[in-house]
Amino acid sequence: MDNMRDSLQKGIGESDVYLEFQDKLSKVAKVDRAVLIIGERGSGKELAVQRIHYLSPRWQKNLVAVNCAALPSSLIESELFGYEQGAFTGATKTRKGRFEEAEGGTLFLDEIGLIPLEVQEKILRVVEYGTYERVGSSVTHECNVRIVGATNADLLELCKQGKFKEDLLDRLSFEVLFIPPLRERGDDILLLAQYFASKMALECGHDGLPVLSDEVVEALMNYSWPGNVRELKNVIERAVYRNDSSLITEVDFNPFNNPFKKKAVAVEKSEAVAPKIKEEPKKALGLEAMPLKDFAVAQSQLDVIFLSRALNEAGGNQKSAAELRFT
């Protein structure tokens, strides 16, 4: 119940596009069918899945999440379906899979586009017949699980490339919901910013609620937010903890901006120029094109150049120049 309340309270937004998305999500949550959530990184795909689960008739059962991007392809099958003792090296005891853990509830497959084709085949069988076998076993287990998949990939394109099964996509796409990116949500940016700022100020023990300056508001509204809500949270929390005042006058969109990088580049450029300086006298004299028989002429010209440099460095003092010349 606490998880449900926390999930519902985090869905902050008043923009038309966001409220429309939430309305679609609420409707499909009550229908016991597979759903696909499509959204950019940081846009809140996991939050959307939580809301689907806790608004569904399955809310009292488990919501089990599997991040397919974090698992080696060779382990995804055993992770989803479990395995029997001795099924492979290291399988010292029987282990339940995520389908079994989610029995009666919801199984969230994050980054579903990364699942290998052979595992997709087994998932298709679960969707069609409600049965599966653990790895290393021929015993059939029945399964009652609602699958919700999420991705930022183009699944239709993956189907064309032969990387995703069209039959499975058909079964999972009873409804496809597209999460609106933050840049399309208008004043929701400021609403979320104030929410994150207030929470961070409380965590840091600051007095009073943070206030965003006009310059900060303009910067937040004009930024493209490629990392969406997750990036906004980082930007605002970073600004609050760095600022001892309740007035936030500056935000940092790029914490990886290395202040020493320009100095390093300047040093590299100066070092790169050095070899060219050494070559310039040779080019100026045309030594490369000079015939070998003119060696004496070239040597005398070099003597003049080096003597002139020595006199310049010695301030015209011939004795000092001679010492420079031969040390």
N, C-alpha and C positions, 0 to 999 in steps of 0.2 A: 504493500500500500504506500509506503514511504517512497519507494522507487517511482511509482506511478505519479505521486504528487510532485516529486522533484522534476520528473520528465515533463509534465504538463506546464509547470511554472516557467520552465526554460524557453518555451515557445513564445518569445517576445517579438511582437511586430504588429503594426497597424496599417501597413500599406495595402492597397487593393490587391496587388499581385500576390502578396504573402497570405492574406486572408482567403483569397480564392484557392490557393494551394492547400491551406489548412482545412478548408471546407471539403475539398476532394478527398483529402487524407482521412478525415473523420467518417465520410460516407463509406469508403472502401474498407475501413477498419472493421466494420460490422459484418462484412461479407466474407465468408470463410474461403477465400481463394488466394492463390499466389499473386504477389505484387512485385513490381520492379521499381526501384527508386533511382533516378538518374540525377546526378548533381556534380558540380565541380568540387575540387578538394576544399575542405573546410566549410562547406555550405550547410552541413548539419544532417548528413544522410543517416547517421546512427540515431540522432535525436528523432528523426521522422519515423524510423523503424520502431523506436520505443513507444512513440505515441500510437502507432498502429496496433502494437501489441496490447498496450494498457487500455485502449478504447475498444478492444475486441472481446468476444465471449471467452477467449482463451487467457484473459489477463491474470487469472489466479494460478496458471501453470507457468512453467519456465520459459524465459526468453534467453535463448542460447546464441551467442554471437561467435562467428568464425571469420577471422581475417585471413582470407585466402592469399593475400599478398605477403603475409608474414610466414607462410608455410612453404617448404620445398615441395615441388610438384609430386615428388615420390612419397610424401607423407600425407597428402591431402586425403587420399582414399581411406587410410587407416584412421585418420583423425575424424572423418565424418561417419564412418560405418563401424569403427571399432575393429578389434582383431582377437583371434584365439591364441591361446598359449602355444608357442612353437611355430606360429605362422611365418616368422622371419627371425633373423638373428637379433637377439635382444628382447624378443617377445617372451618374457619369463612368466607372464600371467595374462589371463584374459582381461581385456579392457573394453569398456563401453565406448561407443562412438557418440558424436554430437547429436545424431538423429535420435538415439536412444535417450540421451539426457533431456532432449527437448520434447519428449513424448507428451502429447496432449497440448503442447504450447506452440511457440514460434521459433523457427530456426532462421537466424539472420546470416546470410552469406554475403559478406562484404568483399568487394572487388571480385564479383562472380565471374567476370570475363577472363580471369586468370586460371580457372579450373581446367585441368587437362581433359582432353576429349574422352579418354577411357573412363574417367570419373563422372563426366557429364552423362555418359550412358547409364551408369548406375543411378544417378539422381533422376534421370528420366523415368526409370523403372519405378522409383519411389513415388514420383508424381502420378504416374499412370495406374499403378497397381497397389501402391501402398505397402510394398514389401522390399526387403533387402537382405543381403548376407554379410556377415562380418568377414574381414580378410582372413583367409585360411580356414573357412568353414563353408559347408554346404547347407547348413540349417537356415531356413527362411524365417525371418522375423517380420512381423507386421508393424506398420508404422502409421501413426496419426499425428502429423506435424504440418503446420502451415509454413511455407517457405516464403521469405521476403529477401529478395536480392538487391544489391546496391552496386553501382559502378559509375565511373566517369567515362568509361570507354563507349565507343560506338558499336553496340552489339550487332547491329545489322551489317556493318562493315566486316566485323569478325566472322559472321556467317558466310559472307562472300569469299573471305580468305580461307575458309575451311577450318577456322580456329574455334568456332562455336556451333553447336548443333542447332539447326533450324527447328527441329521437333521440340527440343527442350525450350528454346526461346518462345515458341508458340504456347507451350504449357505454362510458362512462368509469367507471361505477359497478359494475364486477365485484365490487369490495369497497369499502366505505366505512368508514374508521377515524376514530373520534372521540378526539382527544387529551384526556385528563382534565385539567381546569384545576388549577392549583396548590393552590387552596383545598380541593380534594377529596383531596389526596394526603397529608394527615396529617404524620407525622414526616419525610417527604421534604423538607419546608420547612427543617427544621433540618439535615438531611444536606447539602442544596444550599448552605445558608447557610455552613456550616463549610467546605465546599469552596471557595466563592468568597472567603471571608475568608482562608483560608490562601494562596491564589494572590495575593491583593492584598497581603497582608503581605510575601510574598516579593518582589513587584514594588517595594514601597516600601522594602525593606531593613530592615523591622522585625525585632527579635530575638524569637524564640519564636513559638509558634502563638497566634492570637487565641482568646480565650475569651469566650463570650456570657454576659452576666449573666442572672440569673433574670428580671429585668424585661424585658430585650430578648427573651428566649425567649418570654415571655408575649405581648409585643407582636407578634412575628412570627407566632405561632400564631393570634392573634385577628384579624389583618388579612385583608381580603378578596382582596387581590392581583389587581386588575383587569388589571394588566400581566403577570401570571404570572411565569415564570422570568426573563424579561428584566428585569422590574421588581425582583425579588428581588436579582438580580445588582447592579443599580445601587445599591439601598439598602445592601447589605452592603459593597460596595466603597467607597461614600461614607463609611460609618461607620468603616471600617478606616483609610482615609487621613487622616481628620480626627483620629483618636485616636492619641496617641503611646504610650499604654499598651496592653499586650496584652489587657487586660480591656475589652470593649466594653460600655459602660453606657447607650448612647443610640443610637437610629437615627432617621433623618429620612425620613418617608414622602412629604413634600411639599417638594422643593427650590425650588418656586416661591412659597413663603410669604414674601411681601414684608414685611420688618420696618418699612418706611416707609409702608405702605399706611394703617395706622390714623391716623398723624399727618396724612396727606393728607386723609383723610375728615373728621377733626376740623376742619381748616382750612376745608374746603368747607362744613361745617355752620355754622361761625361766620360765614362770609361770607353764607350763605343767610339767617341770622337778621337780619343788619343791615338789609335793606330793611323788615322787619316792624317793627323798633324805630322806624324813622322814621315809620311809618304809625300807630303806636299812639296818639300824642297826638291826631291828627286824629280817630281813631275814638272816643277817650275823651271828647272834647268834643262829639261828634256833629256835626262840621262839615259832613259830607256831606249831612245832612238839614236843616241850618239854612237858613232862607230868605235870599235875597240881601239883603233889606232890613236884616237883622241883622248886616251886615258890621262895623259899629262895635263891637257887643257882642263878636263873635268876636275882633276885634283886641285889645280890652282884656284878654280872657281870656288870649290868647297873651302879652301883655306881662307879665302876672302870673306866668305859667309860666316865662318866660325870665329874669325878674328873680329869681325864687326859685332857679332853677338857678345863676345867677351868684353869688348870696349864699352858696349851699352850697359852690360851688367855691372861693370866696374866704374861707371860714371865718368868715363873718359880717361881714367888713370891707367897708363900703359903698363906700369909695374904690376898693378893688381890684375889687369887684364891678362898679363903673361902668366901670372900664377894660376888664374882660372883656366887658361888655355892648356896648361900642361899638367894639371892635377886630375 
